[in-house]
Amino acid sequence: MFPLKDTEMGASTFFASALPHDVCGSNGLPLTPNSIKILGRFQILKTITHPRLCQYVDITRGKHERLVVAAEHCEKSLEDLLREGKPVRVNVPEAWRELSVLVEPLQHLQWCQWL
């Protein structure tokens, strides 16, 4: 299996939805902010590794429910490569191998969801 090529590091900013300030849970305690919940779930994403998947690296929580996620990314998506429209001669055994290269990481992610 060939690892991803030409990956770069990038950062994305997200805003978690804010909770109303005067809302408490059924136990009377303040609710956990959504950004804190996301931080906890992100720790699971960091553990998912596969040679054909981009890796999540880190997350930072800022003011006002702001989250900054650092992750690998590929400059070109599969869609971009297909849109380039270069003529392709299909060798059926090779096409099946390429398809397995795409499906195998998806199977890995499906398995990881049960962790």
C-alpha positions in Angstrom: 0.0 0.0 0.0 1.3 3.4 -1.0 1.1 6.3 1.5 -0.4 9.6 0.6 1.9 11.9 -1.4 2.1 15.6 -1.4 0.3 16.2 1.9 0.7 19.6 3.6 -0.2 21.0 7.0 -3.1 23.3 7.3 -5.4 24.8 9.9 -9.1 25.3 9.9 -11.2 27.5 12.2 -14.6 26.4 13.5 -17.1 28.0 15.9 -19.0 25.6 18.2 -22.6 26.6 18.8 -22.8 28.5 22.1 -25.1 27.4 24.9 -27.5 29.8 26.5 -25.9 31.3 29.6 -28.7 30.6 32.0 -29.3 26.9 31.2 -28.5 24.1 33.6 -28.7 20.4 33.2 -31.4 18.2 34.9 -29.0 17.9 37.8 -28.8 21.6 38.3 -25.2 21.9 37.2 -24.0 24.1 34.3 -23.9 22.4 30.9 -20.6 21.5 29.4 -19.8 24.0 26.5 -19.9 22.4 23.1 -16.3 23.4 22.4 -15.2 21.3 25.4 -17.2 18.3 24.1 -15.6 18.6 20.7 -12.1 18.8 22.3 -12.8 15.4 24.0 -14.1 13.8 20.8 -11.1 15.1 18.8 -8.8 13.1 20.9 -10.3 10.0 19.3 -9.8 11.4 15.8 -6.1 11.9 16.6 -5.7 8.2 17.3 -6.9 7.1 13.8 -3.9 6.5 11.6 -3.7 5.0 8.2 -1.2 5.5 5.4 -4.0 6.6 3.0 -5.7 9.0 5.3 -4.8 12.5 6.3 -3.8 12.8 10.0 -5.5 15.1 12.5 -2.6 16.7 14.5 -4.0 19.1 17.1 -6.9 21.3 18.2 -6.9 24.5 20.2 -9.8 26.2 21.9 -10.0 29.9 21.8 -12.4 32.6 23.0 -16.1 32.5 22.2 -16.3 28.7 21.4 -13.6 29.1 18.6 -11.7 25.9 17.7 -8.6 25.8 15.5 -7.8 22.3 14.0 -4.4 21.5 12.6 -4.4 18.6 10.1 -2.7 17.2 7.0 -4.4 17.9 3.8 -3.9 17.1 0.1 -3.9 20.0 -2.4 -5.9 18.0 -5.0 -8.9 15.9 -4.2 -10.0 12.8 -6.1 -12.6 14.9 -7.8 -9.9 17.4 -9.0 -7.9 14.5 -10.5 -11.0 13.1 -12.3 -11.9 16.6 -13.6 -8.5 17.0 -15.3 -9.9 14.7 -17.9 -6.8 13.0 -19.0 -7.6 9.9 -21.2 -7.3 6.7 -19.1 -6.8 3.2 -20.4 -8.3 0.9 -18.0 -6.5 -2.3 -17.1 -9.2 -4.3 -15.1 -6.9 -5.9 -12.6 -5.1 -2.6 -12.0 -8.5 -0.8 -11.7 -9.5 -3.3 -8.9 -6.2 -2.6 -7.1 -6.8 1.1 -7.3 -10.4 0.7 -6.1 -9.2 -1.3 -3.1 -6.7 1.5 -2.3 -9.8 3.8 -2.0 -12.0 1.4 -0.1 -9.6 0.1 2.4 -9.2 3.4 4.3 -13.0 3.7 4.4 -13.2 0.3 6.0 -10.6 1.4 8.5 -12.7 4.4 9.4 -15.8 2.3 9.8 -13.9 0.0 12.2 -12.6 3.0 14.2 -16.0 4.3 14.9 -16.6 1.3 17.3 -13.6 2.2 19.4 
